[in-house]
Amino acid sequence: MSDDPSSGHDPVRQLLRSLEEAVSERILWVTCEPNAEPTWLRVRAEVAELLTGRWRDGALVGATPGQAFFVRCDRSTMSQADIDAGRLVCVVGVAPVRPAEFVIIRIEQLTADAKT
């Protein structure tokens, strides 16, 4: 495997792509839900469950899940305009083995409240 970050074979890039896809797939159900606190709570729980599994598998570093990742999906990630438009925004920070810092992934999904 190449250490060149522009390489398509970089394991960290592959991890980040797979996490982004997995999170997006995991929260597809929000298209049938209102963009409200109960939905955000469930999104946070489901994404945290997914990332805890990846942490246990050794894909993320940290002595605890809290050191390996964070999940935000609340009024800190969405403006009132986002909420009104049915645009759910989930921000995920993960600590892959390399680099030694959090990498942020931003996932947007339309909810049942989306204006078409």
C-alpha positions in Angstrom: 0.0 0.0 0.0 1.2 3.5 -0.9 1.7 6.2 1.8 1.0 8.8 -0.9 -2.2 10.5 0.3 -3.2 11.0 -3.4 -3.1 7.3 -3.9 -6.5 5.6 -4.3 -5.2 2.7 -2.3 -4.5 4.7 0.9 -6.2 2.7 3.7 -7.2 5.8 5.7 -9.0 7.2 2.6 -10.7 3.9 2.1 -11.7 3.8 5.7 -13.2 7.3 5.5 -15.1 6.5 2.3 -16.5 3.3 3.8 -17.5 5.2 7.0 -19.2 7.9 5.0 -21.1 5.4 2.9 -22.0 3.3 6.0 -23.3 6.3 7.9 -25.3 7.5 4.9 -26.9 4.1 4.4 -27.5 3.7 8.2 -29.6 6.9 8.3 -31.6 6.6 5.1 -34.7 6.0 7.1 -34.8 9.7 8.1 -36.5 10.4 4.7 -39.7 9.2 6.4 -39.2 11.1 9.7 -39.7 14.7 10.8 -36.5 16.8 11.3 -36.9 17.0 15.1 -35.1 16.0 18.3 -36.4 12.4 18.5 -35.0 11.8 15.0 -31.7 13.4 15.9 -31.4 11.3 19.0 -32.0 8.1 17.0 -29.5 9.2 14.4 -26.8 9.8 17.0 -27.5 6.4 18.7 -27.4 4.5 15.4 -24.2 6.2 14.1 -22.5 5.8 17.5 -23.4 2.1 17.4 -21.9 1.7 14.0 -18.7 3.6 15.0 -18.4 1.7 18.2 -18.2 -1.5 16.1 -15.5 0.0 13.9 -13.6 1.1 17.0 -13.8 -2.4 18.5 -12.5 -3.8 15.2 -9.5 -1.6 15.5 -10.3 0.8 12.6 -10.3 3.8 15.0 -7.8 4.7 17.7 -8.5 5.7 21.3 -8.8 4.0 24.7 -12.6 4.6 24.7 -15.2 5.2 22.1 -15.3 8.9 23.2 -11.6 9.2 22.3 -12.1 7.4 18.9 -15.1 9.3 17.6 -17.9 11.8 18.2 -21.4 12.2 16.6 -23.3 15.4 16.4 -26.8 15.8 15.1 -28.6 18.6 16.8 -29.1 22.4 16.6 -25.3 22.8 16.6 -25.1 21.1 13.2 -28.3 22.6 11.7 -29.6 26.1 11.3 -33.3 26.8 11.7 -33.4 27.2 7.9 -31.9 23.6 7.6 -34.5 22.3 10.0 -37.4 24.1 8.3 -36.2 22.8 4.9 -36.1 19.2 6.2 -32.3 19.1 5.8 -30.8 16.9 8.6 -27.0 17.4 9.1 -24.9 14.9 11.0 -21.3 15.7 11.8 -19.0 12.8 12.6 -15.5 13.0 13.9 -13.3 9.9 13.7 -9.7 9.2 14.8 -8.3 6.8 12.2 -4.9 5.2 12.9 -3.3 7.9 10.7 -3.2 10.9 10.9 -3.1 11.4 14.6 -6.1 13.8 14.6 -9.8 13.7 14.1 -11.1 13.7 10.6 -14.6 15.3 10.2 -17.3 13.8 8.0 -20.4 15.8 7.2 -23.5 13.9 6.1 -26.7 15.6 4.9 -30.0 13.8 4.4 -33.4 15.1 3.5 -36.2 14.2 6.0 -40.0 13.9 5.6 -40.1 17.7 6.1 -38.1 18.4 3.0 -39.5 21.1 0.8 -39.6 20.0 -2.9 
